Amino acid sequence: MSRRPILIVDDVETHLTLFSATLEAADYEVITARNRIEAREKALAHQPELALIDIVLPDGNGIDLIAELKGHLPGLKPIAVTAFASVDRAVTAMRSGAIDFLVKPLDPEQLLATIANAESGLSIGQQERDQREHDTAFDGHIGSSEVMRGVFETINAVAGAAAPVFITGESGTGKVRAAETIHARSGFRNGTLVKLDCSTTAPDRIEAELIGEIAQMDGRLDGHADGDVKPGAVEQAQNGTLLLDEVCALSMPMQARLLGILQTGSVTPQGSLLPRPVNFRLICTSTTDPRAEVTAGRFRADLFYRLNVVHLHLPPLRGRGMDVVEIAETELDRLCAREGRPFRTLSTGVKAIFLDHNWPGNLRELMNVLWNITILHDGPVVEIADLPPYLRNPHAPQDGSQRPTSFIPARPDPFDGQTLAEIERRAIEHAIQKEGGSIPAAARSLGVSPSTLYRKLDGWGKPVRSKRDF
């Protein structure tokens, strides 16, 4: 079969030799370049279909080269290559036109699988990219805060690639939902999204659930026929996405098995001697900090760097500012439509409590609170009296007992009679005072951008010392 050549741009001779030998052994035609100028000349002369481009070049930035070549050759499929994985590099490369992002060192199987994905369209989100860039309604995701706009931007940038994504965040922040969104917007969306919870699967079953096993026949394992294999999550996700939820819970032996699968591009089920080729997009999640797990010796460093090509961190609800009110009102409408309830909005007092609450359970806790309200109360406005007791009075005991109150006067509602705008102004002024007048520091504590606070202060006619970091 006639193929257009693949351009390899790298200034390290050993890398050029390894990549070229691997691709030529697989019957690809290869052209090489050692700097940006040579790459531009050869690309225009040979019109390659694919290009492996190192981000760091002796005469310029590889990301700029990707954008330049895409301008001359719109059909080119660039793949960014780097020795240093970071979400900023991945996002910047994808914005410049890269269809995938690889981290050195590369083994031959990984390189060939990436090229095959690019040829088949599995790593390309270009047909959907215009839609993704103009689509601000992420399924199941709500929020206008600056921190969440960054999350949505990262999801948009990486969805069309085949690179592994590592999603971290506290319990209830929406890690699985984010993984589902990435899958739905990726070139793997026509395949199955297979989820395996590494923290709840029984230790004696996790290996079989991940890699599969030979079916038992008459009380014994029989692997003479391929049809006897019960596929595990890896094979079930063929040409789709494998989601390993709470991956840091894997034992060290299972981490070694997973690393072997990623290195070889194949899986050998329990009881079988025959490896089976696999191709899937991998997304992992973790509530615990994976870097801390590596430092503590509980998670393999080599596996972590395989998984952490793109890191996506989901912030806790308490760090998302006004998002909590936006989410609550949107989900209240949805729940009321489903349950046939008449609620339409939240009272000012309820909004203030929601903004003040720490939300240790994050989105999951908020959803449970809203569901409780719609089931047990009538509308049309959610009032403070409709909230669960622990939100109405956060200092009350939760065991059903009552504190003596005969000589303690009832504490007045600090928000009584105030509008939400007045409450917001009090919160902003308190944060600025608490941070010693530093606008950027106050903005960080409130989960908004400094420009938002400057705009608010200007609107109130408040003097601002200067718009700089203090």
Wavefront OBJ file of the C-alpha trace (Angstrom):
o trace
v 0.000 0.000 0.000
v 1.392 3.414 -0.980
v 1.805 5.756 1.947
v 2.829 9.372 2.139
v 6.019 9.809 4.183
v 6.297 10.525 7.881
v 8.439 13.484 8.901
v 10.519 13.122 12.099
v 11.936 16.330 13.598
v 14.428 15.852 16.439
v 17.932 17.173 17.093
v 19.039 14.051 19.019
v 20.640 11.567 16.637
v 19.780 8.479 18.717
v 16.104 9.439 18.707
v 16.089 9.915 14.952
v 17.736 6.517 14.498
v 15.326 4.704 16.823
v 12.170 6.311 15.437
v 13.272 5.848 11.826
v 14.246 2.188 12.279
v 10.937 1.394 14.012
v 8.812 3.012 11.321
v 10.830 1.720 8.377
v 10.579 -1.834 9.758
v 6.805 -1.353 9.607
v 7.054 -0.321 5.906
v 6.681 3.418 6.443
v 8.674 5.896 4.378
v 10.560 8.267 6.666
v 12.181 11.674 6.170
v 14.135 13.318 8.978
v 15.056 16.840 10.009
v 17.239 18.116 12.855
v 15.976 21.686 13.175
v 13.072 23.949 12.335
v 14.464 25.329 9.068
v 15.251 21.870 7.666
v 11.831 20.591 8.792
v 10.001 23.384 6.972
v 11.956 22.786 3.748
v 11.406 19.008 3.768
v 7.752 19.284 4.724
v 7.010 21.577 1.790
v 9.047 19.381 -0.569
v 7.671 15.954 0.462
v 4.127 16.783 1.715
v 4.131 14.262 4.615
v 0.919 12.874 6.067
v 2.238 12.651 9.640
v 4.968 14.457 11.553
v 6.655 13.575 14.856
v 7.940 16.920 16.153
v 10.082 17.421 19.241
v 8.935 20.453 21.205
v 12.501 21.605 21.987
v 14.589 22.336 18.888
v 17.951 24.079 18.563
v 16.622 26.921 16.403
v 13.135 27.425 17.741
v 10.044 26.069 19.442
v 8.525 22.837 18.115
v 5.033 24.051 19.019
v 5.517 27.099 16.804
v 6.731 24.759 14.055
v 3.527 22.707 14.355
v 1.402 25.826 13.872
v 3.589 26.961 10.954
v 3.421 23.602 9.147
v -0.339 23.358 9.686
v -0.646 26.756 8.033
v 1.164 25.468 4.934
v -0.206 21.891 5.033
v -3.722 21.875 6.552
v -4.006 18.094 6.134
v -0.829 17.375 8.111
v -1.277 15.337 11.328
v 1.409 16.543 13.747
v 2.280 14.569 16.895
v 4.147 16.521 19.583
v 7.014 14.722 21.343
v 8.738 15.849 24.527
v 10.857 14.529 27.373
v 8.914 16.618 29.887
v 5.198 15.942 30.341
v 2.985 18.764 31.576
v -0.612 19.788 31.046
v 0.467 23.259 29.847
v 2.663 21.770 27.118
v -0.061 19.329 26.070
v -2.753 22.020 25.907
v -0.471 24.403 23.984
v 0.489 21.669 21.518
v -3.138 20.710 20.904
v -4.103 24.341 20.348
v -1.326 24.669 17.803
v -2.743 21.764 15.808
v -1.129 18.629 17.270
v -3.394 15.572 17.215
v -1.497 13.700 19.923
v 1.170 14.174 22.573
v 3.924 11.650 23.360
v 6.478 11.565 26.157
v 10.011 10.202 25.767
v 11.329 7.595 26.116
v 9.111 5.883 23.544
v 9.126 2.141 23.027
v 8.493 0.846 19.492
v 5.042 -0.577 20.278
v 3.839 2.726 21.682
v 5.162 4.632 18.681
v 3.533 2.278 16.168
v 0.220 2.300 18.070
v 0.180 6.107 18.030
v 0.875 6.198 14.292
v -1.874 3.614 13.684
v -4.322 5.675 15.729
v -3.480 8.775 13.715
v -3.979 6.941 10.408
v -7.325 5.474 11.498
v -8.600 8.746 12.931
v -8.771 7.565 16.542
v -6.440 10.316 17.739
v -7.938 13.048 15.606
v -10.627 15.348 16.933
v -10.331 17.820 14.061
v -13.764 17.150 12.599
v -15.302 17.828 15.980
v -12.868 20.533 17.078
v -14.866 23.484 15.736
v -17.914 22.163 17.522
v -15.979 21.683 20.764
v -14.443 25.146 20.639
v -17.842 26.814 20.234
v -19.685 24.498 22.603
v -19.556 25.844 26.148
v -22.209 23.443 27.503
v -20.260 20.480 28.767
v -22.645 17.612 29.431
v -23.172 17.390 33.160
v -20.692 20.201 33.919
v -21.873 23.589 35.161
v -19.771 26.548 36.208
v -18.592 29.973 35.085
v -15.719 30.465 37.531
v -12.278 31.103 36.141
v -10.902 27.865 37.584
v -13.601 25.809 35.850
v -13.117 27.632 32.561
v -9.541 26.362 32.747
v -10.807 22.824 33.365
v -13.179 23.002 30.387
v -10.388 24.407 28.227
v -8.128 21.495 29.120
v -10.877 18.953 28.399
v -11.478 20.611 25.037
v -7.788 20.515 24.172
v -7.079 16.887 25.102
v -10.346 15.225 24.078
v -9.297 14.769 20.471
v -5.940 13.171 21.339
v -5.094 9.603 22.317
v -2.772 10.610 25.171
v -3.486 9.228 28.665
v -5.229 11.614 31.078
v -4.824 11.531 34.867
v -7.737 13.207 36.694
v -7.316 14.109 40.364
v -9.555 15.786 42.905
v -11.424 15.257 46.139
v -14.259 12.753 46.369
v -17.408 14.096 44.741
v -15.747 16.676 42.469
v -16.880 14.951 39.258
v -13.811 13.005 38.134
v -15.766 10.168 36.492
v -18.083 12.652 34.798
v -15.064 14.501 33.396
v -13.708 11.200 32.053
v -17.057 10.484 30.399
v -16.962 13.913 28.752
v -13.457 13.346 27.398
v -14.518 9.964 25.980
v -17.683 11.397 24.403
v -15.665 14.098 22.625
v -12.790 11.857 21.519
v -12.009 9.788 18.465
v -12.692 6.721 20.648
v -16.335 7.653 21.305
v -17.657 4.937 18.971
v -15.983 2.365 21.217
v -17.053 1.463 24.731
v -16.142 3.400 27.866
v -15.244 0.645 30.351
v -14.885 1.616 34.015
v -13.028 -0.457 36.606
v -13.053 0.785 40.207
v -9.665 -0.253 41.581
v -10.636 0.620 45.162
v -13.760 -1.545 45.464
v -12.949 -4.579 43.311
v -12.023 -7.559 45.512
v -8.214 -8.023 45.697
v -8.498 -11.649 44.571
v -10.549 -10.601 41.529
v -8.839 -7.401 40.392
v -6.359 -9.156 38.077
v -9.071 -11.188 36.318
v -11.319 -8.121 36.069
v -8.507 -6.131 34.468
v -6.807 -8.609 32.116
v -9.429 -11.369 31.758
v -9.216 -15.094 32.410
v -9.719 -18.464 30.781
v -13.200 -19.758 31.531
v -13.443 -22.731 33.879
v -14.611 -25.997 32.353
v -15.473 -28.969 34.609
v -13.754 -27.296 37.537
v -10.483 -26.636 35.721
v -8.965 -23.883 33.663
v -9.011 -24.658 29.966
v -7.304 -22.278 27.571
v -7.158 -24.382 24.433
v -9.705 -22.282 22.565
v -9.803 -18.503 22.258
v -13.550 -18.666 22.756
v -12.973 -19.815 26.351
v -11.463 -16.457 27.328
v -13.556 -14.190 29.515
v -12.263 -10.745 28.511
v -11.253 -8.275 31.184
v -11.717 -4.521 31.187
v -8.671 -3.988 28.950
v -10.098 -6.062 26.086
v -13.634 -4.790 26.633
v -12.301 -1.286 26.009
v -10.790 -2.256 22.634
v -10.902 0.832 20.355
v -12.659 2.636 23.193
v -11.662 4.119 26.542
v -10.523 2.332 29.697
v -11.292 4.281 32.875
v -9.351 3.097 35.922
v -11.080 4.782 38.846
v -8.892 5.250 41.959
v -5.886 3.725 40.187
v -3.592 4.405 43.162
v -5.419 1.621 45.022
v -3.804 -0.994 42.753
v -1.286 -3.276 44.449
v 2.341 -3.129 43.343
v 2.050 -6.438 41.412
v -1.033 -5.136 39.581
v 0.761 -1.882 38.815
v 3.501 -3.965 37.179
v 0.893 -5.820 35.098
v -0.681 -2.557 33.952
v 2.712 -1.115 33.023
v 3.464 -4.231 30.969
v 0.194 -3.850 29.061
v 0.976 -0.228 28.236
v 4.536 -1.028 27.166
v 3.688 -3.975 24.907
v 0.238 -2.993 23.659
v -0.987 -6.491 24.487
v -2.654 -8.408 27.312
v -2.326 -12.059 28.348
v -5.412 -13.287 30.259
v -5.015 -15.411 33.358
v -4.464 -19.056 32.397
v -3.401 -18.220 28.843
v 0.007 -18.137 27.198
v -1.087 -16.161 24.172
v -0.835 -12.333 24.272
v -3.733 -10.510 22.641
v -3.180 -7.077 21.003
v -5.150 -4.178 22.494
v -5.689 -0.549 21.588
v -7.539 1.861 23.861
v -7.489 5.354 25.329
v -6.579 5.299 29.047
v -8.004 7.671 31.659
v -7.172 7.287 35.356
v -8.581 9.007 38.427
v -7.350 9.361 41.993
v -8.655 11.005 45.134
v -5.238 10.734 46.769
v -2.278 12.733 45.445
v -0.451 10.340 43.074
v 2.856 12.179 43.490
v 2.630 11.688 47.248
v 1.922 7.999 46.654
v 5.053 7.776 44.474
v 7.137 9.532 47.135
v 5.790 7.161 49.799
v 6.742 4.159 47.658
v 3.173 2.961 47.225
v 2.936 3.771 43.506
v 5.498 3.008 40.804
v 7.211 6.112 39.443
v 7.593 4.605 35.947
v 3.858 3.835 35.791
v 2.955 7.296 37.078
v 4.901 8.996 34.304
v 3.189 6.726 31.763
v -0.232 7.734 33.051
v 0.389 11.410 33.769
v 0.872 12.695 30.208
v -1.990 15.149 30.771
v -2.962 15.992 34.357
v -6.441 17.412 34.977
v -7.209 18.557 38.539
v -10.817 19.220 39.515
v -11.154 21.866 42.253
v -13.344 21.351 45.323
v -16.742 23.035 45.280
v -15.688 25.421 48.065
v -13.009 26.826 45.750
v -15.362 27.593 42.867
v -16.952 30.817 44.120
v -20.412 31.551 42.729
v -20.498 28.256 40.834
v -22.273 26.639 43.788
v -25.311 28.886 43.297
v -25.281 28.385 39.528
v -25.078 24.601 39.934
v -27.763 24.548 42.646
v -30.289 26.511 40.587
v -29.651 24.480 37.442
v -29.906 21.140 39.239
v -32.959 22.339 41.189
v -34.786 22.897 37.881
v -33.781 19.434 36.682
v -34.845 17.693 39.879
v -38.151 19.538 40.022
v -38.930 18.546 36.431
v -38.158 14.911 37.267
v -40.022 14.814 40.587
v -42.892 17.095 39.569
v -42.125 19.670 42.277
v -42.827 23.432 42.111
v -39.503 24.959 43.271
v -38.180 27.695 41.005
v -35.331 29.458 42.815
v -33.265 29.824 45.994
v -33.864 32.543 48.549
v -31.097 35.062 49.228
v -30.458 33.495 52.614
v -30.077 30.008 51.126
v -27.649 31.324 48.512
v -25.574 32.913 51.248
v -25.481 29.676 53.244
v -24.486 27.717 50.145
v -21.665 30.199 49.488
v -20.486 29.992 53.086
v -20.667 26.192 53.493
v -17.439 24.192 53.139
v -19.055 21.335 51.106
v -16.783 18.483 52.249
v -18.797 16.128 50.022
v -18.520 18.522 47.044
v -21.004 18.052 44.175
v -22.318 14.795 45.616
v -23.264 16.519 48.870
v -24.917 19.427 47.062
v -26.999 17.064 44.929
v -28.161 15.153 48.014
v -29.190 18.410 49.719
v -31.194 19.528 46.680
v -32.871 16.145 46.338
v -33.815 16.208 50.024
v -35.373 19.651 49.607
v -37.426 18.771 46.510
v -38.806 15.610 48.087
v -39.687 16.926 51.553
v -40.801 20.505 50.917
v -42.982 22.688 48.671
v -41.961 25.761 46.696
v -41.768 27.918 44.833
v -38.740 29.365 46.724
v -36.216 27.314 48.701
v -36.079 28.955 52.133
v -33.604 28.464 54.990
v -36.247 26.426 56.839
v -36.212 23.911 53.975
v -32.517 23.093 54.424
v -31.249 20.066 56.358
v -30.559 20.917 60.029
v -26.775 20.839 59.657
v -26.988 23.665 57.098
v -29.612 25.701 58.977
v -27.493 25.583 62.141
v -23.981 24.304 61.475
v -23.110 24.489 65.191
v -25.939 22.220 66.306
v -25.114 18.602 67.323
v -25.888 16.036 64.628
v -26.704 13.134 66.961
v -30.241 14.266 67.680
v -29.412 15.666 71.128
v -30.201 19.228 72.113
v -27.959 21.707 73.829
v -29.386 23.667 76.770
v -30.683 26.969 75.438
v -32.617 28.451 78.376
v -30.016 31.158 78.959
v -28.509 31.440 75.479
v -30.228 33.979 73.249
v -31.022 32.907 69.690
v -28.392 34.127 67.252
v -29.913 36.469 64.659
v -29.577 35.613 60.978
v -26.634 37.797 59.807
v -28.098 37.912 56.301
v -31.640 38.841 57.325
v -32.985 41.699 55.177
v -29.928 41.854 52.911
v -29.857 41.330 49.155
v -27.425 38.899 47.555
v -25.484 41.889 46.141
v -25.058 43.291 49.660
v -23.925 39.912 50.992
v -21.459 39.586 48.105
v -20.024 43.038 48.841
v -19.574 42.181 52.522
v -17.800 38.941 51.604
v -15.451 40.708 49.166
v -14.597 43.539 51.579
v -13.993 41.039 54.382
v -11.669 38.964 52.166
v -9.665 42.054 51.127
v -9.338 43.160 54.752
v -8.325 39.647 55.817
v -5.594 39.545 53.147
v -4.163 42.896 54.243
v -5.501 44.790 51.243
v -4.085 42.441 48.616
v -6.593 42.172 45.767
v -4.924 39.123 44.120
v -4.772 37.272 47.456
v -8.421 38.083 48.198
v -9.384 36.916 44.707
v -7.626 33.578 45.278
v -9.441 33.046 48.581
v -12.797 33.773 46.910
v -12.102 31.632 43.838
v -12.451 34.505 41.336
v -10.046 36.474 39.174
v -8.472 39.743 40.427
v -10.086 41.571 37.491
v -13.498 40.621 38.882
v -12.692 42.286 42.200
v -11.251 45.383 40.538
v -14.431 45.693 38.485
v -16.605 45.320 41.593
v -14.567 47.892 43.511
v -14.705 50.364 40.629
v -18.472 49.934 40.486
v -18.752 50.673 44.206
v -16.537 53.736 43.918
v -13.975 52.214 46.279
v -10.379 53.473 45.901
v -7.848 50.810 44.845
v -4.180 51.408 45.661
v -2.939 49.853 42.419
v -3.721 46.895 40.268
v -0.663 44.870 41.112
v 0.396 41.969 43.311
v 1.058 43.128 46.852
l 1 2 3 4 5 6 7 8 9 10 11 12 13 14 15 16 17 18 19 20 21 22 23 24 25 26 27 28 29 30 31 32 33 34 35 36 37 38 39 40 41 42 43 44 45 46 47 48 49 50 51 52 53 54 55 56 57 58 59 60 61 62 63 64 65 66 67 68 69 70 71 72 73 74 75 76 77 78 79 80 81 82 83 84 85 86 87 88 89 90 91 92 93 94 95 96 97 98 99 100 101 102 103 104 105 106 107 108 109 110 111 112 113 114 115 116 117 118 119 120 121 122 123 124 125 126 127 128 129 130 131 132 133 134 135 136 137 138 139 140 141 142 143 144 145 146 147 148 149 150 151 152 153 154 155 156 157 158 159 160 161 162 163 164 165 166 167 168 169 170 171 172 173 174 175 176 177 178 179 180 181 182 183 184 185 186 187 188 189 190 191 192 193 194 195 196 197 198 199 200 201 202 203 204 205 206 207 208 209 210 211 212 213 214 215 216 217 218 219 220 221 222 223 224 225 226 227 228 229 230 231 232 233 234 235 236 237 238 239 240 241 242 243 244 245 246 247 248 249 250 251 252 253 254 255 256 257 258 259 260 261 262 263 264 265 266 267 268 269 270 271 272 273 274 275 276 277 278 279 280 281 282 283 284 285 286 287 288 289 290 291 292 293 294 295 296 297 298 299 300 301 302 303 304 305 306 307 308 309 310 311 312 313 314 315 316 317 318 319 320 321 322 323 324 325 326 327 328 329 330 331 332 333 334 335 336 337 338 339 340 341 342 343 344 345 346 347 348 349 350 351 352 353 354 355 356 357 358 359 360 361 362 363 364 365 366 367 368 369 370 371 372 373 374 375 376 377 378 379 380 381 382 383 384 385 386 387 388 389 390 391 392 393 394 395 396 397 398 399 400 401 402 403 404 405 406 407 408 409 410 411 412 413 414 415 416 417 418 419 420 421 422 423 424 425 426 427 428 429 430 431 432 433 434 435 436 437 438 439 440 441 442 443 444 445 446 447 448 449 450 451 452 453 454 455 456 457 458 459 460 461 462 463 464 465 466 467 468 469 470
